[in-house]
Amino acid sequence: MKRILALALLLSAFVALLAGPSRAQSSPPPATKAAIVAGGCFWCIQPAFDKAKGVIKTVVGYSGGTESNPTYELVTSEKTRYREAIEITYDPAKISYDQLLDIYWRQIDPTQADGQFSDIGPSYRAAIFYGNNDEKKVAEASKDKLAHSGKFGKPIVTEILPAMKFYPAEAYHQKYYQQNPEHFEAFEKGSGRVSFQKQIWRNGQ
């Protein structure tokens, strides 16, 4: 009996020894990062990021203000510093912060300071919210590159601001282009955003 018990203990130790390195060598889950930008109506900037390879998820919401748990009604009252924004969770091994900003610039009018297209007011102003100094430098370089691209005859006025707490918007705002495709399409075209994009980014360039 003692010999059987000793053999069983030795076998258990051997199995544990084999299993240990296997667990240690297993790859950890991929690291993700989050980026926050404001570009006017958050319904309209979500689709492009959802389509981007390397983007894991997007959530529309509010950022830039100080009141806790802001609502759509509060934000659009224009009595706070909140802006409609989007939080983009992405895999930096598949898409870079700089590439996300390239997508962002194509969704907005970076020369408009009072809102975006037909949406006028502080809550619709465009901004890049950087989370650290590296993101700030990338955002500044991206903005400078756009300013020297020759695509715009006016100054680039999109703000680059330190990130503040992001609050998800109400459920009916999430993926609005999927929940209400007909209304979304009519609104997007009616706002002037689509025609502007076609005029500035002809042939995707």
ABEGO torsion letter per residue (X at the ends): XAAAAAAAAAAAAAAAAAAAAAAAABBBBBBBBBBBBBAEBAAAAAAAAAABBGBABBBBBBBGBABBGBBAAAAAAGABABBBBBBBBBBAAABBAAAAAAAAAAABBAABAAEBEABBEAAABBBBBBABAAAAAAAAAAAAAAAAAGABABBBABBBBBBBBBBBBBAAABGAAAABAAAAAAAAAAAGAAAAAAAABBGGX
